[in-house]
Amino acid sequence: MDKRSVSLRVNGRQYEREVEPRLSLADFLRHELDLTGTHLGCEHGVCGACTVLIDGRTARSCLTFAVQVDGCEVTTVESLASPDGALNVLQQAMREKHGLQCGFCTPGVLMTLTELLNDNPDPTEDDVRTVLTGNLCRCTGYSGMVEAALEASRRMREQRGN
């Protein structure tokens, strides 16, 4: 099969690769770049485990071809913690509020909530619950995730002095 050239930034780092047009972004991230934080669940775009940000907007990486993100900025869950491994505000709140159990859905949930908190620094509980409808979790019941998002939002506003 023929290959296409793609050039993109992932977590602030530039990459150029030759890929088959049918290669999903999820497989590109996991197999070409060894960024295995993005999980593959249903591979139909339903579960949300593979959610990443493309140019700041959530997208299902299992439904996106790598060639489609040529020239784009992709942000994965690996970008959230600091280089020394310290958790960011949202990750810390998820830990404290027991927003995860098995952790399989967690990367997609974190990226979904990252977009929400970037767009809406003071979300309501309904706002959080609404965005989480696109992420399936079989373990937590979502309550801890919602509490974590609201707590992270509060802490982020305090840090900004709002």
Backbone as a ProteinNet text record, in pm:
[ID]
protein_1_A
[PRIMARY]
MDKRSVSLRVNGRQYEREVEPRLSLADFLRHELDLTGTHLGCEHGVCGACTVLIDGRTARSCLTFAVQVDGCEVTTVESLASPDGALNVLQQAMREKHGLQCGFCTPGVLMTLTELLNDNPDPTEDDVRTVLTGNLCRCTGYSGMVEAALEASRRMREQRGN
[TERTIARY]
84.5	0	89	41.3	119.8	117.6	216	225.9	218.6	175.7	163.3	248.1	299.5	379.8	287.2	312.8	240.1	340.1	306.6	387.2	291.2	316.8	227.9	304.2	244.6	300.4	217.1	285.7	218.8	279.9	195.4	239.9	357.3	350.7	452	576.6	582.6	700.4	663.5	747.9	722.4	761.6	674.6	701	670.1	749.4	722.5	737.9	637.8	638.1	572.5	605.8	537.1	441.9	312.5	212.6	117.5	58.3	-47.6	-171.3	-244.1	-361.7	-466.4	-470.4	-571.4	-531.4	-411	-364.2	-441.3	-501.9	-575.6	-478.1	-526.6	-444.8	-410	-503.9	-477	-360.4	-362.9	-253.4	-123.5	-132.2	-13.5	50.3	-31.1	20.9	82.3	12.6	56.1	175.4	171.5	272.2	387.2	359.6	464.9	540.6	466.4	527.8	543.3	497.8	504.9	436.2	330.2	248.3	126.4	140.1	38.2	-68.9	-66.6	-169.5	-306.7	-312.8	-439.7	-485.2	-599.7	-648	-746.6	-749.7	-847.2	-947	-1073.6	-1177.9	-1263.5	-1365.3	-1462.9	-1416.3	-1329.4	-1282.5	-1397.1	-1505.3	-1620.1	-1656.2	-1574.8	-1600.2	-1706.1	-1745.9	-1855	-1805.6	-1697.8	-1659.2	-1580.5	-1510.1	-1436.1	-1297.9	-1256.6	-1125.5	-1010.7	-1031.6	-924.8	-926.2	-1001.2	-1015.6	-882.6	-850.8	-734.8	-784.4	-698.1	-731.1	-658.8	-730.2	-671.8	-698.8	-591.6	-602	-696	-685.2	-758.9	-899.9	-946.9	-1082.8	-1077.8	-1170.1	-1171.3	-1204.7	-1141.6	-1165.9	-1139.9	-1208.7	-1188.3	-1073.5	-963.1	-846.6	-864	-960.3	-985.3	-1059	-1127.5	-1203.7	-1132.2	-1019	-943.2	-822.2	-800.9	-681.7	-563.2	-446.9	-326	-304.9	-336.9	-318.6	-410.8	-519.2	-611.7	-556.3	-458.3	-404.9	-273.8	-242.9	-124.6	-134.6	-32.2	-29.5	-99.7	-150.2	-225.9	-140.7	-196.1	-139.3	-227.5	-167.5	-238.9	-189.1	-282.6	-248.8	-304.1	-216.1	-256.8	-244.5	-292.1	-290.1	-147.9	-49.9	88.7	134.2	66.4	106.6	57.8	-31.7	-94.6	-2.4	70.5	162.9	285.4	351.5	473.2	585.9	693.6	804.4	862.2	851.3	902.9	802.1	686.1	586.4	480.2	490.3	389.8	256.1	150.2	17.8	-30.4	-108.2	-165.9	-287.3	-350.4	-460.3	-574.7	-612	-721.8	-685.3	-566.2	-523.3	-521.7	-471.7	-466.3	-606.8	-697.5	-835.9	-900.9	-872.7	-926.4	-876.4	-753	-694.9	-761.9	-773	-828.1	-976.7	-1051	-1196.4	-1236.9	-1139.3	-1163.9	-1242.3	-1194.3	-1258.3	-1215	-1135.7	-1093.9	-1085	-1103.4	-1083.8	-989.6	-1040.7	-949.7	-857.8	-903.4	-820.4	-827.8	-902.4	-904.3	-965.8	-1072.5	-1138.1	-1070.6	-985.4	-931.2	-862.7	-778	-715.2	-816.7	-918.4	-1020.8	-1100.8	-1133.2	-1205.6	-1122.4	-994.8	-908.5	-901.3	-892	-882.9	-1015.9	-1126.8	-1258.5	-1274.6	-1236.6	-1248.4	-1147.8	-1033.2	-935.2	-994.8	-1058.6	-1123	-1231.4	-1313.8	-1419.6	-1362.3	-1261.5	-1205.5	-1130.6	-1075.5	-1012.6	-1117.9	-1233.4	-1340	-1429.1	-1443.8	-1539.3	-1473.8	-1413	-1340.6	-1429.8	-1561.9	-1653.2	-1774.3	-1750.8	-1862.6	-1956.4	-2079.2	-2176	-2165.7	-2229.9	-2235	-2299	-2404.4	-2469.2	-2374.9	-2292.8	-2194.8	-2100.6	-2050.9	-1956.3	-2024.9	-2142.4	-2214.2	-2245.2	-2277.8	-2309.2	-2188.1	-2070.9	-1954.2	-1911	-1935.3	-1895.5	-1988	-2099	-2187.4	-2119.5	-2013.2	-1940	-1828	-1815.5	-1710.4	-1774.9	-1758.4	-1815.3	-1719.5	-1774.3	-1697.9	-1781.6	-1722.5	-1796.1	-1766.5	-1677.9	-1633.2	-1682.9	-1680.8	-1688.4	-1827.1	-1919.7	-2047.7	-2041.8	-1929	-1907.7	-1907.2	-1960	-1969.2	-1833.1	-1733	-1599.3	-1540.3	-1569.8	-1520.7	-1580.8	-1710.1	-1778.7	-1723.1	-1710.1	-1653.7	-1511.8	-1433.9	-1296.2	-1291.4	-1376.4	-1377.7	-1416.2	-1515.7	-1558.5	-1450.4	-1383.4	-1273.9	-1156.5	-1121.8	-1012.2	-1045.7	-1169.6	-1213	-1196.2	-1238.6	-1225.4	-1079.2	-993.6	-850	-786.1	-825.3	-768.1	-809.8	-933.6	-979.3	-902.7	-879.3	-801.9	-660.1	-599.3	-462.8	-457.5	-562.9	-568.7	-612.4	-658.2	-703.4	-844.3	-924.5	-1065.2	-1155.6
-117.8	0	124.1	228	350.8	419.8	504.3	576	725.4	795.8	941	1002.3	1117.6	1190.5	1271.3	1263.5	1346.9	1420	1542.5	1625.6	1686	1661.7	1710.4	1731.1	1810	1829.6	1745.2	1669.9	1590.8	1630.2	1681	1725.7	1822.7	1910.1	2014.1	1972.6	1848.1	1799.2	1768.4	1809	1790	1649.1	1587.7	1454.8	1455.9	1380.1	1357.8	1208.9	1151.5	1007.6	980.6	865.3	810.9	704.3	719.9	626.9	581.7	465.5	419.7	506.4	541	627	570.1	439.7	376.7	370.4	415.4	408.9	507.6	457.9	547.3	631.6	744.8	829.4	755.3	679.1	602.3	506.1	432.7	339.2	413.3	528	609.9	650.9	702.3	745.5	628.8	517.8	403.9	330.5	309	223.3	297.9	416.8	495.3	582.2	635.9	729.8	672.4	550.7	485.3	565.9	635.3	708	620.5	534.7	432	476	601	649.3	654.7	676.6	677.1	533.3	501.5	362.9	339.3	217.4	174.8	82.6	121.1	39.2	-22.3	50.3	-3.8	5.1	96.5	125	161.1	215.2	263.8	406.8	470.8	608.3	625.4	516.7	522.9	537.3	471	461.9	582.8	653	771.2	745.3	620.3	589.7	647.5	665.4	711.6	862	935	1079.5	1152.4	1235.8	1325.1	1463.6	1561.3	1694.2	1715	1761.2	1800.2	1948.7	2024.9	2170.7	2219.6	2157.8	2201.3	2148.6	2068.9	2015.1	1864.1	1809.2	1664.3	1594	1478.8	1395.5	1250.5	1162.5	1019.1	976.2	937.1	901.8	768.7	687.7	561.7	585.9	698.7	731	830.5	879	978.7	911.5	933.2	879.6	971.3	913.5	992	1097	1063.4	1159.6	1280.6	1267.2	1378.5	1486.2	1451.9	1549.5	1610.7	1593	1655.6	1806.5	1863.7	2006.3	2047	1951.4	1981.6	1964.2	2012.7	1992.5	1889.8	1778.5	1673.3	1673.4	1667.6	1664.4	1536.4	1460.3	1334.1	1343.4	1241.4	1238.1	1248.3	1205.4	1213.8	1357	1452	1592.4	1656.3	1591.3	1656.5	1670.7	1566.5	1574.2	1656.1	1713.2	1788.6	1691.5	1741.1	1653.3	1570.8	1623.4	1547.8	1446.3	1437.4	1338.8	1389.8	1514.8	1570.9	1582.7	1541.4	1545.8	1689.7	1715.6	1848.6	1858.6	1973.3	1998.7	1899.6	1875.7	1783.3	1640.5	1596.5	1461.9	1443.1	1543.1	1535.5	1527.4	1608.1	1604.3	1469.8	1412.6	1279.6	1176.7	1188.2	1095.5	1113	1236.4	1264.4	1232.3	1254	1233.9	1094.9	1008.8	870.8	867.2	946.2	954.6	845.2	752.1	641.1	514.6	403.6	275.1	191.3	125.9	43.1	129.5	250.7	344.6	334.7	239	223.8	345.4	399.1	513.8	646	644.6	767.4	860	811.1	904.7	983.9	915.7	985	1082	1041.7	1129	1253.6	1235.4	1349.2	1446.6	1394.7	1483.7	1555.3	1486.2	1548.4	1660.3	1633	1734.5	1847.7	1817.6	1922.2	2023.7	1974.7	2067.1	2147.7	2081.4	2152.2	2264.2	2232.2	2332.2	2442.5	2412.5	2516.8	2613.6	2558.3	2639.6	2706.6	2643	2689.3	2679.4	2785.9	2779.3	2761.1	2772.8	2757.8	2673.6	2546.3	2463.1	2426.6	2402.3	2350.4	2198.6	2138.9	1992.7	1938.5	2003.5	1960.3	1970.3	2075.8	2089.3	1969.8	1933.3	1822.3	1692.2	1668.7	1545.2	1536.3	1648	1648.2	1609	1667.3	1631.3	1487.7	1437.3	1299	1194.7	1236.9	1138.7	1069.2	1126.8	1065.3	973.3	949	862.3	752.1	629.4	516.6	470.4	450.2	397.7	290.5	173.6	63.4	49.4	132.9	113.9	218.6	346.1	451.5	503.8	495.9	560.9	710.4	763.5	901.6	1005.1	976.4	1077.9	1136.3	1050.5	1098.4	1183.1	1147.6	1226.6	1366.3	1373	1502	1586.4	1527.2	1599.2	1647.2	1562.4	1598.6	1716.2	1714.4	1824.8	1955.5	1950.8	2072.1	2121.5	2028.2	2065.6	2124.1	2061.6	2112.7	2252.2	2272.3	2403.2	2507.7	2473	2565.4	2600.5	2498.4	2521.2	2604.7	2579.1	2654	2800.5	2826.2	2965.3	3033.5	2961.7	3019.4	3053.3	2964.1	2988.6	3112.7	3135.9	3252.3	3377.5	3359.8	3473.4	3516.2	3425.7	3458.6	3417.4
0	0	0	-67.4	-71.6	64.1	86.8	212.9	186.8	288.6	282.4	391.7	364.8	462.4	552.8	683.8	779	866.2	896.2	984.2	1085.9	1212.9	1316.7	1445.3	1533.9	1667.5	1762.5	1846.3	1948.9	2081.8	2169.3	2301.9	2292.4	2191.3	2174.9	2098.4	2057.5	1984.9	1839.6	1747.1	1605.3	1561.1	1479	1423.1	1274.5	1200.5	1058.5	1033.4	968.1	941.3	806.8	751.6	634.6	686.8	657.3	710.4	601.5	623.2	534.1	558.9	453.8	470.6	566.7	584.2	670.1	817.7	853.3	991.7	1078.7	1184.8	1274.8	1356.4	1401.9	1487.4	1616	1670.6	1793.3	1771.5	1662.4	1634	1605.5	1538.3	1513.8	1646.2	1738.1	1868	1944.6	1947.8	2027.3	1965	1833	1769.7	1703.3	1652.5	1588.5	1689	1788	1882	2022.6	2044.9	2176.6	2286.2	2252.4	2348.9	2377.9	2474.9	2500	2600.2	2642.1	2733.4	2669.5	2539.7	2467.9	2452.7	2512	2511.4	2397.7	2351	2250.7	2318.7	2311.4	2370.2	2262	2220.3	2125.3	1980.2	1949	1813.2	1718	1776.6	1699.3	1736.2	1822.9	1861.9	1968.7	2032.6	2129.5	2273	2309.1	2450.9	2501.9	2415.4	2456	2513.1	2526.1	2584.8	2502.7	2374.3	2284.7	2263.9	2344.3	2324.3	2342.4	2245.1	2247.7	2207.6	2216.6	2165.8	2033.5	1935.4	1807	1792.7	1790.7	1788.5	1899.5	2016.6	2133.8	2148.7	2052.7	2055.9	2071.1	2149.2	2167.4	2036.6	2019.4	1901.8	1939.3	1872.3	1890.7	1799.7	1859.5	1778.8	1706.6	1748.2	1677.4	1546.2	1534.7	1414	1323.6	1367.6	1293.4	1231.6	1104.4	1039.3	1067.7	1079.7	1104.8	995.8	871.8	762.4	775.8	850.2	868.6	961.1	1042.6	1138.4	1090.2	963.8	906	929.1	992.5	1020.4	1149	1223.5	1345.8	1471.2	1581.3	1714.7	1784.9	1825.4	1897.6	2041.5	2133.5	2275.6	2334.5	2400.4	2461.6	2613	2679	2825.4	2880.4	2803.9	2850	2875.5	2814.7	2828.7	2958.4	3029.5	3144.4	3264.7	3298.5	3412.3	3372	3470.7	3442.1	3407.4	3347.5	3309	3425.3	3547.1	3662	3715.3	3649.3	3688.5	3783.6	3826.3	3916	3842	3908.1	3848.4	3834.2	3729.5	3717	3810.2	3814.3	3908.6	3887.5	3762.8	3734.2	3773.5	3738.5	3774.6	3926	3997.4	4142.8	4201.7	4149.5	4197.8	4168.1	4051.1	4018.1	4118.8	4155.8	4253.7	4390.7	4433.9	4566.8	4577.6	4469.9	4471.8	4422.4	4404.1	4360.4	4228.4	4132.7	4002.4	3906.9	3955.2	3870	3953.7	3886.9	3953.5	3869.3	3767.3	3686.9	3602.3	3565.9	3492.3	3341.5	3287.7	3143.2	3073.9	3127.6	3065.8	3100.6	3201.1	3258.8	3157.8	3066.2	2971.7	2889.5	2839.7	2761.9	2846.1	2968.6	3060	3089.9	3118.5	3148.5	3031.4	2910.4	2795.2	2771.2	2792.9	2780	2882	3006.4	3111.4	3092.4	3033.4	3003.2	2906.4	2801	2707.5	2778.3	2858.4	2930.2	3015.7	3095.9	3186.9	3112.5	2996.3	2913.7	2860.4	2820.7	2761.1	2864.9	2980.9	3081.4	3219	3267.3	3394.4	3517.5	3501.2	3614.8	3574.1	3540.9	3495.7	3609.6	3574.6	3671	3673.7	3771.4	3775.4	3648	3600.6	3476.6	3357.1	3351.9	3243.3	3242.3	3359.6	3369.8	3330.5	3384.2	3352.3	3202.7	3142.1	2999	2915.3	2943	2861	2885.7	3005.9	3035.6	2973.4	2914	2850.2	2732.7	2681.8	2571.4	2616	2746.2	2799.1	2883.4	2839.2	2913.4	3021.4	3140.2	3253.5	3320	3337.6	3398.6	3547.1	3601.2	3739.5	3837.6	3799.6	3901.2	3932.1	3840.5	3861.7	3836.6	3794.9	3752	3863.9	3980.5	4086.3	4121.3	4137.8	4169.9	4059	3934.5	3821.4	3823.2	3849.4	3853.6	3967.9	4085.5	4199.7	4169.2	4103.1	4069.8	3973.3	3871.8	3775.1	3842.5	3929.5	3999.6	4095.5	4163.4	4253.8	4175.1	4063.8	3980.7	3929.8	3890.1	3843.5	3953.5	4074.2	4187.7	4212.8	4213.4	4238.5	4128.8	4005.3	3892.4	3899.6	3938.3	3952.7	4065.8	4176.9	4286.8	4243.1	4164.8	4116.8	4028.6	3951.1	3862.5	3937.6	4062.2	4140.9	4110.5	4053.2	4021.1	4134.6
[MASK]
++++++++++++++++++++++++++++++++++++++++++++++++++++++++++++++++++++++++++++++++++++++++++++++++++++++++++++++++++++++++++++++++++++++++++++++++++++++++++++++++++

